[in-house]
Amino acid sequence: MRQIYLAVERNVFETFFKQEVGQLLLEEPGFCLFVFDAKMEEIVQWKPQVNS
């Protein structure tokens, strides 16, 4: 089974995903996310599917 990840820049994560709507998305079954730093060109946070 394949997993689809949403990639977001660190600034987006720190603003949108700290809000209530962002927190609800993080709790959704099957929602996978990784956060990257565009300037440093690196992944800074990896959030695999927690809920199934």
Buried (B, 14 or more C-beta within 10 A) or exposed (E): EEEEEEEBEBEBBEEEBEEEEBEEEEEEEEBBBBBBEEEEEEEEEEBEBEEE
